[in-house]
Amino acid sequence: MLYVFYAAKLSQVITQHGLRFHQYADESQIYISTTVSEEALAVQRFTACVKAINDWMSSSRLKLNPTKTEVLWLGST
């Protein structure tokens, strides 16, 4: 039950930044899509979201595991 509470708060942190996400068990995936012209803004929003997640986790006595944290950048031409 405690995990459900934490997961709900995590979803609030993510949606406050206008990003989409998917959660399964203890894994979370955060998504953002953008046009090439707004690429810098998307990077700023994503970075701010990850910082907010890290801040929330620290205040909740949790730790973001950097060895399990990945960023994938997919582009098309």
C-alpha positions as MATLAB code, in Angstrom:
seq = 'MLYVFYAAKLSQVITQHGLRFHQYADESQIYISTTVSEEALAVQRFTACVKAINDWMSSSRLKLNPTKTEVLWLGST';
ca = [
       0.000    0.000    0.000;
       2.877    2.346    0.751;
       4.242    1.814   -2.763;
       0.891    2.876   -4.252;
       1.090    6.116   -2.271;
       4.613    6.810   -3.530;
       3.729    5.908   -7.125;
       0.723    8.249   -7.072;
       2.889   11.144   -5.900;
       5.474   10.366   -8.575;
       2.786   10.578  -11.256;
       1.793   14.017   -9.932;
       5.387   15.246  -10.153;
       5.656   14.046  -13.759;
       2.332   15.462  -14.944;
       3.121   18.854  -13.365;
       5.844   19.137  -16.002;
       3.493   18.211  -18.842;
       5.185   14.910  -19.558;
       3.640   11.497  -20.147;
       4.658    8.375  -18.286;
       4.164    4.664  -17.937;
       4.625    2.709  -14.708;
       4.929   -1.019  -14.251;
       5.830   -2.525  -10.878;
       8.749   -0.417   -9.654;
       9.745    0.849  -13.105;
       8.761    4.221  -14.549;
       9.198    5.529  -18.069;
       8.797    9.210  -18.873;
       8.046   10.394  -22.403;
       8.186   13.692  -24.213;
       7.805   14.401  -27.904;
       8.665   17.619  -29.645;
       9.353   19.263  -32.938;
      12.915   20.053  -33.929;
      12.290   23.767  -33.455;
      11.256   23.206  -29.815;
      13.988   20.717  -28.994;
      15.773   22.958  -26.468;
      12.537   23.615  -24.572;
      11.797   19.875  -24.449;
      15.235   19.185  -22.988;
      14.671   21.895  -20.354;
      11.249   20.475  -19.417;
      12.601   16.931  -19.205;
      15.607   18.026  -17.134;
      13.379   20.000  -14.762;
      11.119   16.970  -14.360;
      14.014   14.640  -13.518;
      15.327   17.184  -11.008;
      11.875   17.461   -9.411;
      11.655   13.657   -9.224;
      15.082   13.492   -7.600;
      14.130   16.241   -5.113;
      10.862   14.489   -4.249;
      12.621   11.155   -3.845;
      15.249   12.704   -1.554;
      12.574   14.307    0.615;
      10.787   10.936    0.772;
      13.987    9.145    1.795;
      14.256    7.397   -1.548;
      17.174    7.390   -3.949;
      17.136    7.686   -7.717;
      19.456    4.964   -8.980;
      21.709    6.578  -11.608;
      22.933    3.194  -12.865;
      19.355    2.283  -13.799;
      18.420    5.698  -15.186;
      18.601    6.032  -18.957;
      17.668    8.650  -21.532;
      16.816    7.620  -25.074;
      16.713   10.272  -27.778;
      14.859    9.141  -30.871;
      14.789   11.373  -33.907;
      13.420   11.140  -37.379;
      14.261   12.919  -40.567;
];
